[in-house]
Amino acid sequence: MKKDKEILVSVKNISKKFSRNLKSSLKYGALDIIRSTFGLSVDKNLRPHEFWAVYDVSFELRRGECIGLIGHNGAGKSTLLKILNGLYNPDKGQIVMKGKIGALIELGAGFNPILTGRENIYNNASILGFTKKEVEEKMNSIIDFSEIKEFIDTPVQNYSSGMKVRLGFAIAAHLEPDILIIDEVLAVGDLGFVLKCFSKIDELLPHTAVIFVSHSMPMISRICNEIILMDHGRVEYCGKEIGKGIQLYYNKFSNNNQNKVYDNQIFKLVSFQTDLLNNEIHRHQDFNLTFEFEANTTIDRLPVLYLEFKDKEQKPIAGITVKEYKDNISKGSKIIYKTTVKNPLFTLGKYILDLGLYDPSTESPHIRINNILEFTVGGEKEQWIPFELESENIITLH
Protein backbone atom coordinates (compact mmCIF):
# COMPACT_ATOMS: atom_id res chain seq x y z
CA MET A 1 0.00 0.00 0.00
CA LYS A 2 1.30 3.43 -0.92
CA LYS A 3 2.17 5.71 1.95
CA ASP A 4 -0.26 8.45 0.86
CA LYS A 5 -3.12 5.90 0.99
CA GLU A 6 -2.03 4.36 4.28
CA ILE A 7 -4.77 3.87 6.88
CA LEU A 8 -3.53 5.65 10.01
CA VAL A 9 -6.69 5.39 12.15
CA SER A 10 -8.91 2.31 12.25
CA VAL A 11 -11.84 2.36 14.69
CA LYS A 12 -14.05 -0.71 14.89
CA ASN A 13 -17.22 -0.84 17.02
CA ILE A 14 -15.82 1.31 19.83
CA SER A 15 -17.99 1.76 22.93
CA LYS A 16 -17.34 3.48 26.27
CA LYS A 17 -19.64 3.58 29.30
CA PHE A 18 -19.70 5.77 32.41
CA SER A 19 -21.62 5.82 35.67
CA ARG A 20 -24.10 8.60 36.35
CA ASN A 21 -22.92 9.09 39.95
CA LEU A 22 -19.70 8.79 41.93
CA LYS A 23 -20.93 6.04 44.28
CA SER A 24 -21.73 3.56 41.53
CA SER A 25 -18.58 4.56 39.63
CA LEU A 26 -16.37 3.69 42.63
CA LYS A 27 -18.29 0.48 43.26
CA TYR A 28 -18.04 -0.81 39.69
CA GLY A 29 -14.42 0.31 39.42
CA ALA A 30 -13.46 -1.69 42.51
CA LEU A 31 -15.37 -4.76 41.27
CA ASP A 32 -13.68 -4.58 37.87
CA ILE A 33 -10.23 -4.37 39.48
CA ILE A 34 -10.97 -7.39 41.70
CA ARG A 35 -12.27 -9.46 38.78
CA SER A 36 -9.25 -8.53 36.64
CA THR A 37 -6.88 -9.42 39.48
CA PHE A 38 -8.33 -12.93 39.70
CA GLY A 39 -8.39 -13.38 35.94
CA LEU A 40 -12.15 -13.11 35.67
CA SER A 41 -13.82 -11.32 32.79
CA VAL A 42 -15.14 -7.81 33.33
CA ASP A 43 -18.80 -7.16 32.54
CA LYS A 44 -18.89 -5.16 29.29
CA ASN A 45 -22.65 -4.58 29.34
CA LEU A 46 -24.50 -1.73 31.02
CA ARG A 47 -25.13 -2.04 34.74
CA PRO A 48 -27.57 0.04 36.84
CA HIS A 49 -26.74 3.80 36.75
CA GLU A 50 -24.45 3.37 33.73
CA PHE A 51 -24.86 4.82 30.22
CA TRP A 52 -23.05 4.64 26.90
CA ALA A 53 -21.06 7.84 26.31
CA VAL A 54 -19.88 6.34 23.00
CA TYR A 55 -21.59 3.37 21.40
CA ASP A 56 -20.56 1.20 18.44
CA VAL A 57 -18.55 3.82 16.51
CA SER A 58 -16.55 2.72 13.47
CA PHE A 59 -14.53 4.60 10.84
CA GLU A 60 -11.21 4.62 9.00
CA LEU A 61 -8.96 7.58 8.28
CA ARG A 62 -6.14 7.62 5.75
CA ARG A 63 -3.13 9.86 5.42
CA GLY A 64 -4.18 13.07 3.68
CA GLU A 65 -7.79 12.90 4.92
CA CYS A 66 -9.63 15.02 7.48
CA ILE A 67 -12.73 13.80 9.27
CA GLY A 68 -15.03 16.20 11.11
CA LEU A 69 -16.89 15.19 14.27
CA ILE A 70 -20.05 17.22 14.90
CA GLY A 71 -22.96 17.02 17.30
CA HIS A 72 -24.50 18.82 20.27
CA ASN A 73 -22.74 19.13 23.63
CA GLY A 74 -22.76 15.72 25.27
CA ALA A 75 -23.01 13.84 21.97
CA GLY A 76 -19.82 11.89 22.78
CA LYS A 77 -17.32 13.71 20.56
CA SER A 78 -14.77 14.59 23.22
CA THR A 79 -15.05 11.17 24.85
CA LEU A 80 -14.30 9.55 21.50
CA LEU A 81 -11.25 11.77 21.04
CA LYS A 82 -9.95 10.88 24.49
CA ILE A 83 -10.27 7.20 23.60
CA LEU A 84 -8.33 7.81 20.39
CA ASN A 85 -5.65 9.69 22.30
CA GLY A 86 -5.30 6.90 24.87
CA LEU A 87 -6.73 8.83 27.83
CA TYR A 88 -9.64 6.37 28.11
CA ASN A 89 -9.71 2.63 27.41
CA PRO A 90 -12.74 1.51 25.40
CA ASP A 91 -15.08 -1.03 26.98
CA LYS A 92 -15.74 -2.61 23.60
CA GLY A 93 -14.18 -2.54 20.16
CA GLN A 94 -10.72 -2.10 18.70
CA ILE A 95 -8.56 0.88 17.73
CA VAL A 96 -5.43 0.87 15.61
CA MET A 97 -3.42 4.11 15.45
CA LYS A 98 -0.22 4.32 13.40
CA GLY A 99 2.47 6.95 13.81
CA LYS A 100 2.96 9.95 16.08
CA ILE A 101 -0.13 11.66 17.48
CA GLY A 102 -0.46 15.37 18.16
CA ALA A 103 -3.57 16.26 20.15
CA LEU A 104 -5.31 19.48 21.19
CA ILE A 105 -8.16 17.97 23.17
CA GLU A 106 -8.63 20.36 26.09
CA LEU A 107 -7.34 23.83 26.75
CA GLY A 108 -3.98 23.50 28.48
CA ALA A 109 -4.03 19.70 28.40
CA GLY A 110 -0.52 18.29 28.22
CA PHE A 111 1.04 21.41 29.74
CA ASN A 112 2.77 21.44 33.11
CA PRO A 113 1.52 24.75 34.55
CA ILE A 114 4.61 25.47 36.66
CA LEU A 115 7.00 25.02 33.72
CA THR A 116 7.68 27.71 31.16
CA GLY A 117 6.39 27.63 27.63
CA ARG A 118 9.84 26.66 26.35
CA GLU A 119 10.13 23.81 28.85
CA ASN A 120 6.67 22.55 27.88
CA ILE A 121 7.74 22.46 24.23
CA TYR A 122 10.54 20.03 25.19
CA ASN A 123 8.15 17.99 27.35
CA ASN A 124 5.51 17.63 24.62
CA ALA A 125 8.11 16.75 22.01
CA SER A 126 9.75 14.08 24.17
CA ILE A 127 6.36 12.40 24.69
CA LEU A 128 6.01 12.18 20.91
CA GLY A 129 9.47 10.63 20.64
CA PHE A 130 11.48 13.61 19.37
CA THR A 131 15.07 14.11 20.48
CA LYS A 132 16.28 17.32 22.07
CA LYS A 133 18.27 18.14 18.95
CA GLU A 134 15.19 17.73 16.72
CA VAL A 135 13.20 20.04 19.00
CA GLU A 136 15.93 22.68 19.03
CA GLU A 137 15.86 22.73 15.23
CA LYS A 138 12.15 23.56 15.31
CA MET A 139 12.15 25.75 18.45
CA ASN A 140 12.36 29.12 16.71
CA SER A 141 9.62 28.32 14.20
CA ILE A 142 7.34 27.07 17.02
CA ILE A 143 7.89 30.25 19.04
CA ASP A 144 7.45 32.51 16.01
CA PHE A 145 4.22 30.78 14.98
CA SER A 146 2.77 31.02 18.50
CA GLU A 147 3.40 34.80 18.59
CA ILE A 148 4.17 34.69 22.32
CA LYS A 149 7.95 35.12 22.14
CA GLU A 150 8.09 37.63 25.00
CA PHE A 151 6.28 35.17 27.30
CA ILE A 152 7.94 31.93 26.21
CA ASP A 153 10.07 31.77 29.38
CA THR A 154 7.08 32.54 31.64
CA PRO A 155 5.27 29.72 33.50
CA VAL A 156 2.28 28.46 31.51
CA GLN A 157 0.01 28.94 34.53
CA ASN A 158 0.26 32.68 33.84
CA TYR A 159 -0.88 32.31 30.20
CA SER A 160 -4.30 33.40 28.99
CA SER A 161 -6.50 30.82 27.27
CA GLY A 162 -5.60 32.31 23.90
CA MET A 163 -1.86 32.03 24.61
CA LYS A 164 -2.26 28.36 25.58
CA VAL A 165 -4.07 27.68 22.30
CA ARG A 166 -1.34 29.43 20.33
CA LEU A 167 1.43 27.45 21.99
CA GLY A 168 -0.46 24.14 21.91
CA PHE A 169 -1.26 24.37 18.22
CA ALA A 170 2.24 25.57 17.33
CA ILE A 171 3.77 22.54 19.09
CA ALA A 172 1.32 20.02 17.62
CA ALA A 173 1.64 21.37 14.08
CA HIS A 174 5.40 21.92 13.92
CA LEU A 175 6.26 18.49 15.25
CA GLU A 176 4.54 17.18 12.11
CA PRO A 177 2.52 14.33 13.64
CA ASP A 178 1.09 11.53 11.53
CA ILE A 179 -2.27 12.06 13.24
CA LEU A 180 -3.49 15.48 14.40
CA ILE A 181 -6.49 15.66 16.76
CA ILE A 182 -8.17 19.04 17.35
CA ASP A 183 -11.14 19.46 19.69
CA GLU A 184 -12.82 22.89 19.55
CA VAL A 185 -9.83 24.70 21.06
CA LEU A 186 -9.43 26.90 17.98
CA ALA A 187 -12.70 28.60 18.94
CA VAL A 188 -10.72 30.38 21.67
CA GLY A 189 -8.24 31.95 19.26
CA ASP A 190 -8.65 35.28 17.52
CA LEU A 191 -9.57 35.37 13.82
CA GLY A 192 -6.05 36.14 12.60
CA PHE A 193 -4.56 33.18 14.43
CA VAL A 194 -7.38 30.84 13.39
CA LEU A 195 -6.76 31.69 9.73
CA LYS A 196 -3.06 31.02 10.25
CA CYS A 197 -3.89 27.65 11.85
CA PHE A 198 -6.01 26.61 8.88
CA SER A 199 -3.22 27.61 6.53
CA LYS A 200 -0.87 25.38 8.55
CA ILE A 201 -3.39 22.51 8.47
CA ASP A 202 -3.55 22.87 4.68
CA GLU A 203 0.23 22.52 4.64
CA LEU A 204 0.19 19.45 6.89
CA LEU A 205 -2.83 17.65 5.47
CA PRO A 206 -1.20 15.87 2.50
CA HIS A 207 1.06 14.04 4.97
CA THR A 208 -1.22 13.84 8.01
CA ALA A 209 -4.57 12.40 9.06
CA VAL A 210 -6.67 15.03 10.87
CA ILE A 211 -9.59 14.50 13.26
CA PHE A 212 -11.36 17.81 13.80
CA VAL A 213 -14.17 18.64 16.24
CA SER A 214 -16.00 21.94 16.06
CA HIS A 215 -19.43 23.56 16.47
CA SER A 216 -18.53 25.89 13.61
CA MET A 217 -19.88 24.38 10.41
CA PRO A 218 -17.90 26.79 8.19
CA MET A 219 -14.73 25.47 9.84
CA ILE A 220 -15.87 21.88 9.30
CA SER A 221 -16.67 22.48 5.64
CA ARG A 222 -13.38 24.35 5.21
CA ILE A 223 -11.05 21.39 5.78
CA CYS A 224 -13.02 18.13 6.15
CA ASN A 225 -13.57 15.63 3.36
CA GLU A 226 -15.65 13.29 5.56
CA ILE A 227 -18.05 13.92 8.42
CA ILE A 228 -19.50 12.04 11.40
CA LEU A 229 -22.63 13.32 13.14
CA MET A 230 -23.00 11.97 16.68
CA ASP A 231 -26.01 12.07 18.99
CA HIS A 232 -26.03 10.62 22.51
CA GLY A 233 -22.91 8.59 21.80
CA ARG A 234 -24.16 7.03 18.56
CA VAL A 235 -23.34 7.77 14.95
CA GLU A 236 -26.30 9.26 13.09
CA TYR A 237 -24.46 9.93 9.85
CA CYS A 238 -21.04 9.02 8.51
CA GLY A 239 -19.98 9.82 4.99
CA LYS A 240 -18.32 12.14 2.51
CA GLU A 241 -21.39 14.30 1.83
CA ILE A 242 -20.36 17.19 4.08
CA GLY A 243 -23.45 19.25 3.25
CA LYS A 244 -25.78 16.40 4.15
CA GLY A 245 -24.13 15.87 7.53
CA ILE A 246 -24.25 19.59 8.29
CA GLN A 247 -27.91 19.84 7.28
CA LEU A 248 -28.80 16.92 9.57
CA TYR A 249 -26.94 18.72 12.36
CA TYR A 250 -28.96 21.91 11.83
CA ASN A 251 -32.23 19.98 11.61
CA LYS A 252 -31.78 19.09 15.27
CA PHE A 253 -31.98 22.76 16.23
CA SER A 254 -34.57 23.96 13.72
CA ASN A 255 -37.41 23.84 16.24
CA ASN A 256 -35.54 26.13 18.64
CA ASN A 257 -36.14 29.23 16.48
CA GLN A 258 -39.03 31.14 18.03
CA ASN A 259 -40.34 34.52 16.93
CA LYS A 260 -38.83 37.29 19.03
CA VAL A 261 -40.64 40.65 18.79
CA TYR A 262 -39.09 43.95 19.85
CA ASP A 263 -41.17 47.11 19.37
CA ASN A 264 -41.68 50.64 20.67
CA GLN A 265 -45.49 50.36 20.43
CA ILE A 266 -45.71 52.88 17.57
CA PHE A 267 -46.60 50.11 15.08
CA LYS A 268 -48.00 46.63 15.37
CA LEU A 269 -47.88 43.80 12.86
CA VAL A 270 -51.44 42.93 11.85
CA SER A 271 -50.73 40.13 9.39
CA PHE A 272 -47.99 38.38 7.44
CA GLN A 273 -48.57 36.28 4.34
CA THR A 274 -46.41 34.34 1.90
CA ASP A 275 -47.25 32.24 -1.14
CA LEU A 276 -44.65 29.61 -0.23
CA LEU A 277 -46.20 26.15 -0.13
CA ASN A 278 -45.14 24.46 3.13
CA ASN A 279 -42.51 27.22 3.45
CA GLU A 280 -40.43 25.64 0.69
CA ILE A 281 -39.02 27.16 -2.48
CA HIS A 282 -36.71 26.08 -5.26
CA ARG A 283 -33.80 27.97 -6.73
CA HIS A 284 -34.92 30.62 -9.30
CA GLN A 285 -38.55 30.40 -8.07
CA ASP A 286 -39.97 33.88 -7.32
CA PHE A 287 -41.98 34.22 -4.11
CA ASN A 288 -44.06 36.97 -2.47
CA LEU A 289 -44.05 38.36 1.05
CA THR A 290 -46.82 40.64 2.35
CA PHE A 291 -46.79 42.51 5.67
CA GLU A 292 -49.61 44.64 7.11
CA PHE A 293 -48.91 47.10 9.94
CA GLU A 294 -51.13 49.47 11.89
CA ALA A 295 -49.94 52.82 13.24
CA ASN A 296 -50.72 53.32 16.93
CA THR A 297 -49.93 57.03 16.72
CA THR A 298 -49.40 59.76 14.13
CA ILE A 299 -45.89 59.90 12.66
CA ASP A 300 -44.16 62.25 10.20
CA ARG A 301 -42.79 59.79 7.66
CA LEU A 302 -43.65 56.38 6.26
CA PRO A 303 -41.28 53.86 7.84
CA VAL A 304 -38.80 51.72 5.89
CA LEU A 305 -39.22 47.95 5.89
CA TYR A 306 -35.99 45.97 5.93
CA LEU A 307 -35.92 42.19 5.46
CA GLU A 308 -32.79 40.26 6.37
CA PHE A 309 -32.13 36.68 5.33
CA LYS A 310 -29.90 34.57 7.57
CA ASP A 311 -28.31 31.17 7.19
CA LYS A 312 -28.44 28.31 9.68
CA GLU A 313 -25.84 29.95 11.91
CA GLN A 314 -27.82 33.20 12.12
CA LYS A 315 -25.32 34.98 9.89
CA PRO A 316 -26.89 37.64 7.60
CA ILE A 317 -26.39 36.76 3.93
CA ALA A 318 -28.86 38.97 2.03
CA GLY A 319 -31.27 41.85 2.54
CA ILE A 320 -34.21 43.70 0.93
CA THR A 321 -35.22 47.33 1.57
CA VAL A 322 -38.81 48.39 0.88
CA LYS A 323 -39.40 52.16 1.10
CA GLU A 324 -41.46 55.03 -0.28
CA TYR A 325 -41.47 58.70 0.71
CA LYS A 326 -44.84 59.62 2.19
CA ASP A 327 -45.49 62.16 4.94
CA ASN A 328 -48.00 62.44 7.80
CA ILE A 329 -49.07 58.89 8.59
CA SER A 330 -52.13 59.24 10.84
CA LYS A 331 -53.03 57.10 13.82
CA GLY A 332 -54.94 53.96 12.84
CA SER A 333 -53.54 53.89 9.29
CA LYS A 334 -52.97 50.48 7.77
CA ILE A 335 -49.73 50.13 5.80
CA ILE A 336 -49.24 47.14 3.52
CA TYR A 337 -45.79 46.25 2.23
CA LYS A 338 -45.60 43.68 -0.55
CA THR A 339 -42.34 42.49 -2.04
CA THR A 340 -41.48 39.84 -4.60
CA VAL A 341 -38.16 38.09 -4.19
CA LYS A 342 -36.96 37.67 -7.76
CA ASN A 343 -34.90 34.72 -8.95
CA PRO A 344 -33.56 33.65 -5.52
CA LEU A 345 -30.14 32.04 -5.71
CA PHE A 346 -30.22 30.23 -2.36
CA THR A 347 -28.79 26.72 -2.37
CA LEU A 348 -30.25 23.67 -0.68
CA GLY A 349 -30.92 24.11 3.04
CA LYS A 350 -32.84 26.09 5.66
CA TYR A 351 -32.93 29.89 5.97
CA ILE A 352 -34.41 32.40 8.38
CA LEU A 353 -36.06 35.78 7.74
CA ASP A 354 -35.89 38.70 10.18
CA LEU A 355 -37.97 41.86 9.84
CA GLY A 356 -37.35 45.46 10.84
CA LEU A 357 -39.54 48.59 10.50
CA TYR A 358 -37.38 51.73 10.77
CA ASP A 359 -37.80 55.48 11.03
CA PRO A 360 -36.26 56.81 7.76
CA SER A 361 -34.87 59.91 9.47
CA THR A 362 -33.22 58.47 12.57
CA GLU A 363 -32.93 54.82 11.41
CA SER A 364 -34.18 53.78 14.85
CA PRO A 365 -36.46 50.70 14.82
CA HIS A 366 -40.20 50.96 15.36
CA ILE A 367 -40.48 47.19 15.44
CA ARG A 368 -38.16 44.22 14.93
CA ILE A 369 -39.24 40.59 14.60
CA ASN A 370 -36.62 37.85 14.52
CA ASN A 371 -37.32 34.48 12.90
CA ILE A 372 -40.62 35.63 11.41
CA LEU A 373 -40.20 32.99 8.71
CA GLU A 374 -38.13 29.83 8.41
CA PHE A 375 -38.10 28.36 4.92
CA THR A 376 -36.41 25.50 3.14
CA VAL A 377 -34.81 25.60 -0.29
CA GLY A 378 -35.22 22.33 -2.15
CA GLY A 379 -33.28 21.01 -5.10
CA GLU A 380 -30.95 18.32 -6.32
CA LYS A 381 -27.58 20.00 -5.93
CA GLU A 382 -26.40 19.92 -2.34
CA GLN A 383 -23.93 22.64 -1.36
CA TRP A 384 -22.71 24.18 1.86
CA ILE A 385 -22.48 27.75 0.49
CA PRO A 386 -25.66 29.80 1.18
CA PHE A 387 -26.15 30.94 -2.43
CA GLU A 388 -24.60 30.40 -5.82
CA LEU A 389 -24.19 33.36 -8.18
CA GLU A 390 -25.41 33.31 -11.73
CA SER A 391 -22.70 33.86 -14.32
CA GLU A 392 -21.94 33.81 -18.02
CA ASN A 393 -18.96 31.57 -18.69
CA ILE A 394 -16.70 30.92 -21.64
CA ILE A 395 -14.32 27.97 -21.83
CA THR A 396 -11.84 27.71 -24.64
CA LEU A 397 -9.56 24.81 -25.45
CA HIS A 398 -6.51 25.23 -27.70
C-alpha atoms as one frame of an Amber mdcrd trajectory, in Angstrom:
protein
   0.000   0.000   0.000   1.302   3.430  -0.915   2.170   5.715   1.950  -0.262
   8.449   0.856  -3.117   5.897   0.988  -2.033   4.355   4.275  -4.771   3.871
   6.882  -3.527   5.650  10.015  -6.686   5.391  12.145  -8.912   2.313  12.248
 -11.837   2.363  14.688 -14.054  -0.714  14.889 -17.222  -0.839  17.019 -15.819
   1.315  19.833 -17.991   1.761  22.933 -17.336   3.479  26.270 -19.639   3.581
  29.295 -19.705   5.768  32.409 -21.622   5.817  35.671 -24.103   8.604  36.350
 -22.924   9.090  39.945 -19.698   8.792  41.926 -20.925   6.042  44.278 -21.731
   3.557  41.534 -18.576   4.556  39.630 -16.368   3.691  42.630 -18.292   0.476
  43.265 -18.035  -0.805  39.694 -14.417   0.314  39.421 -13.465  -1.694  42.505
 -15.372  -4.760  41.270 -13.682  -4.579  37.875 -10.227  -4.368  39.485 -10.975
  -7.386  41.702 -12.269  -9.457  38.781  -9.246  -8.527  36.643  -6.879  -9.422
  39.485  -8.329 -12.930  39.705  -8.387 -13.377  35.937 -12.147 -13.107  35.674
 -13.820 -11.323  32.787 -15.137  -7.808  33.334 -18.796  -7.163  32.539 -18.891
  -5.163  29.292 -22.650  -4.583  29.336 -24.495  -1.735  31.020 -25.132  -2.037
  34.739 -27.568   0.036  36.842 -26.744   3.804  36.752 -24.449   3.374  33.730
 -24.860   4.822  30.218 -23.053   4.644  26.901 -21.058   7.840  26.311 -19.876
   6.341  23.003 -21.593   3.366  21.405 -20.558   1.203  18.442 -18.551   3.821
  16.514 -16.555   2.725  13.466 -14.533   4.602  10.840 -11.208   4.620   8.997
  -8.961   7.577   8.278  -6.136   7.620   5.745  -3.130   9.857   5.415  -4.183
  13.071   3.677  -7.786  12.900   4.920  -9.625  15.023   7.479 -12.730  13.801
   9.267 -15.030  16.204  11.106 -16.889  15.193  14.267 -20.051  17.216  14.896
 -22.963  17.021  17.302 -24.496  18.815  20.272 -22.736  19.134  23.625 -22.757
  15.724  25.265 -23.007  13.843  21.967 -19.822  11.887  22.779 -17.321  13.715
  20.556 -14.766  14.595  23.221 -15.053  11.171  24.847 -14.302   9.550  21.501
 -11.246  11.771  21.039  -9.947  10.877  24.493 -10.273   7.202  23.602  -8.331
   7.807  20.394  -5.654   9.693  22.298  -5.298   6.899  24.874  -6.727   8.833
  27.827  -9.642   6.367  28.107  -9.714   2.635  27.413 -12.736   1.506  25.397
 -15.084  -1.032  26.975 -15.737  -2.612  23.600 -14.182  -2.536  20.162 -10.724
  -2.105  18.697  -8.560   0.875  17.732  -5.426   0.866  15.610  -3.419   4.112
  15.447  -0.218   4.320  13.397   2.465   6.954  13.811   2.957   9.955  16.075
  -0.130  11.661  17.481  -0.464  15.372  18.164  -3.574  16.263  20.152  -5.308
  19.484  21.191  -8.159  17.971  23.170  -8.634  20.356  26.085  -7.344  23.826
  26.755  -3.984  23.503  28.484  -4.027  19.700  28.396  -0.520  18.288  28.216
   1.041  21.405  29.736   2.774  21.444  33.110   1.522  24.751  34.550   4.612
  25.470  36.658   7.004  25.024  33.722   7.679  27.714  31.161   6.386  27.631
  27.627   9.836  26.659  26.352  10.127  23.806  28.850   6.674  22.554  27.876
   7.744  22.456  24.234  10.542  20.035  25.194   8.149  17.989  27.353   5.512
  17.627  24.621   8.112  16.747  22.015   9.750  14.078  24.174   6.363  12.401
  24.688   6.013  12.178  20.910   9.470  10.635  20.644  11.479  13.606  19.369
  15.070  14.114  20.481  16.277  17.320  22.069  18.266  18.136  18.946  15.191
  17.733  16.719  13.198  20.039  18.999  15.926  22.678  19.030  15.863  22.731
  15.226  12.147  23.562  15.315  12.147  25.748  18.446  12.363  29.124  16.709
   9.620  28.318  14.203   7.337  27.073  17.022   7.887  30.247  19.037   7.447
  32.509  16.008   4.224  30.779  14.984   2.772  31.019  18.499   3.404  34.803
  18.590   4.173  34.688  22.324   7.955  35.121  22.141   8.089  37.630  24.996
   6.278  35.170  27.299   7.936  31.931  26.206  10.066  31.770  29.379   7.082
  32.539  31.637   5.267  29.718  33.501   2.279  28.456  31.514   0.015  28.944
  34.526   0.256  32.683  33.836  -0.875  32.307  30.202  -4.298  33.397  28.987
  -6.505  30.822  27.267  -5.599  32.313  23.897  -1.865  32.028  24.614  -2.262
  28.362  25.578  -4.074  27.676  22.300  -1.343  29.433  20.331   1.425  27.449
  21.990  -0.462  24.144  21.912  -1.257  24.369  18.217   2.243  25.567  17.333
   3.769  22.542  19.090   1.321  20.016  17.617   1.644  21.366  14.080   5.398
  21.922  13.915   6.264  18.489  15.253   4.543  17.183  12.105   2.521  14.325
  13.639   1.095  11.528  11.526  -2.266  12.062  13.237  -3.487  15.476  14.402
  -6.494  15.658  16.763  -8.174  19.039  17.351 -11.135  19.460  19.687 -12.820
  22.889  19.553  -9.833  24.703  21.061  -9.430  26.899  17.980 -12.701  28.600
  18.936 -10.721  30.383  21.673  -8.237  31.947  19.264  -8.650  35.279  17.518
  -9.572  35.367  13.819  -6.052  36.140  12.603  -4.559  33.178  14.434  -7.378
  30.840  13.391  -6.758  31.694   9.731  -3.058  31.018  10.253  -3.895  27.653
  11.851  -6.007  26.611   8.877  -3.222  27.608   6.533  -0.871  25.379   8.552
  -3.386  22.508   8.466  -3.554  22.871   4.675   0.229  22.516   4.638   0.190
  19.445   6.889  -2.828  17.654   5.467  -1.204  15.872   2.502   1.061  14.041
   4.967  -1.219  13.835   8.006  -4.574  12.403   9.063  -6.668  15.029  10.874
  -9.585  14.500  13.258 -11.365  17.815  13.797 -14.167  18.637  16.243 -16.002
  21.938  16.059 -19.425  23.560  16.469 -18.526  25.891  13.608 -19.876  24.380
  10.406 -17.896  26.795   8.185 -14.725  25.470   9.840 -15.870  21.881   9.299
 -16.669  22.476   5.644 -13.379  24.346   5.213 -11.046  21.387   5.781 -13.016
  18.128   6.145 -13.574  15.627   3.358 -15.647  13.293   5.561 -18.052  13.918
   8.419 -19.497  12.038  11.400 -22.631  13.320  13.143 -23.002  11.969  16.685
 -26.012  12.067  18.986 -26.027  10.623  22.511 -22.912   8.591  21.797 -24.158
   7.033  18.562 -23.339   7.771  14.946 -26.304   9.255  13.093 -24.457   9.927
   9.852 -21.039   9.019   8.512 -19.984   9.817   4.987 -18.322  12.137   2.508
 -21.392  14.298   1.827 -20.363  17.187   4.082 -23.445  19.249   3.246 -25.785
  16.402   4.155 -24.129  15.872   7.533 -24.248  19.592   8.292 -27.906  19.836
   7.283 -28.800  16.916   9.567 -26.945  18.724  12.364 -28.964  21.909  11.830
 -32.226  19.981  11.612 -31.775  19.085  15.275 -31.978  22.762  16.226 -34.574
  23.962  13.716 -37.409  23.839  16.237 -35.540  26.129  18.636 -36.138  29.227
  16.483 -39.029  31.143  18.028 -40.341  34.524  16.931 -38.834  37.294  19.027
 -40.645  40.647  18.789 -39.088  43.946  19.850 -41.169  47.114  19.373 -41.681
  50.640  20.669 -45.490  50.360  20.434 -45.714  52.879  17.571 -46.598  50.113
  15.085 -47.995  46.628  15.371 -47.882  43.800  12.857 -51.438  42.929  11.853
 -50.725  40.129   9.390 -47.990  38.377   7.440 -48.567  36.278   4.337 -46.412
  34.338   1.900 -47.251  32.240  -1.137 -44.651  29.606  -0.235 -46.205  26.147
  -0.132 -45.141  24.459   3.128 -42.514  27.217   3.446 -40.430  25.643   0.694
 -39.018  27.161  -2.483 -36.709  26.085  -5.264 -33.798  27.966  -6.728 -34.921
  30.624  -9.300 -38.548  30.397  -8.073 -39.974  33.884  -7.316 -41.978  34.219
  -4.114 -44.061  36.968  -2.467 -44.055  38.364   1.049 -46.820  40.642   2.347
 -46.791  42.509   5.666 -49.607  44.636   7.111 -48.909  47.095   9.937 -51.133
  49.469  11.888 -49.936  52.823  13.238 -50.718  53.316  16.927 -49.930  57.032
  16.717 -49.399  59.757  14.130 -45.889  59.901  12.658 -44.164  62.251  10.204
 -42.787  59.788   7.657 -43.650  56.378   6.256 -41.277  53.860   7.838 -38.797
  51.722   5.892 -39.220  47.946   5.887 -35.994  45.973   5.932 -35.921  42.188
   5.460 -32.789  40.259   6.372 -32.132  36.683   5.329 -29.895  34.568   7.569
 -28.307  31.170   7.193 -28.437  28.311   9.680 -25.836  29.945  11.911 -27.818
  33.195  12.124 -25.317  34.983   9.891 -26.887  37.638   7.600 -26.386  36.756
   3.935 -28.856  38.970   2.025 -31.275  41.854   2.537 -34.209  43.704   0.927
 -35.219  47.325   1.573 -38.808  48.387   0.885 -39.403  52.159   1.096 -41.456
  55.033  -0.285 -41.466  58.701   0.713 -44.844  59.617   2.195 -45.490  62.156
   4.941 -47.999  62.440   7.799 -49.069  58.894   8.587 -52.128  59.239  10.837
 -53.027  57.101  13.825 -54.940  53.959  12.838 -53.538  53.890   9.288 -52.970
  50.482   7.774 -49.731  50.126   5.800 -49.237  47.136   3.525 -45.788  46.249
   2.228 -45.605  43.683  -0.550 -42.340  42.494  -2.039 -41.485  39.845  -4.605
 -38.157  38.087  -4.193 -36.961  37.668  -7.762 -34.902  34.723  -8.955 -33.561
  33.654  -5.519 -30.143  32.037  -5.707 -30.221  30.230  -2.357 -28.787  26.721
  -2.375 -30.253  23.669  -0.683 -30.924  24.114   3.042 -32.843  26.093   5.661
 -32.935  29.886   5.967 -34.410  32.403   8.380 -36.059  35.779   7.743 -35.890
  38.704  10.177 -37.971  41.864   9.844 -37.353  45.465  10.840 -39.541  48.587
  10.499 -37.384  51.730  10.767 -37.800  55.484  11.029 -36.262  56.814   7.759
 -34.867  59.914   9.472 -33.225  58.474  12.574 -32.928  54.815  11.414 -34.183
  53.775  14.846 -36.462  50.700  14.816 -40.203  50.958  15.356 -40.481  47.188
  15.444 -38.164  44.224  14.931 -39.242  40.592  14.600 -36.616  37.854  14.523
 -37.319  34.483  12.898 -40.619  35.631  11.406 -40.200  32.988   8.714 -38.134
  29.828   8.410 -38.105  28.356   4.922 -36.406  25.501   3.138 -34.813  25.596
  -0.285 -35.223  22.333  -2.152 -33.275  21.011  -5.095 -30.953  18.322  -6.321
 -27.581  20.000  -5.935 -26.398  19.922  -2.337 -23.933  22.638  -1.357 -22.707
  24.184   1.857 -22.481  27.753   0.493 -25.656  29.803   1.179 -26.145  30.938
  -2.428 -24.605  30.403  -5.824 -24.189  33.357  -8.177 -25.410  33.307 -11.732
 -22.695  33.860 -14.318 -21.941  33.810 -18.022 -18.960  31.566 -18.685 -16.702
  30.922 -21.643 -14.318  27.969 -21.827 -11.835  27.706 -24.641  -9.557  24.811
 -25.453  -6.514  25.229 -27.696
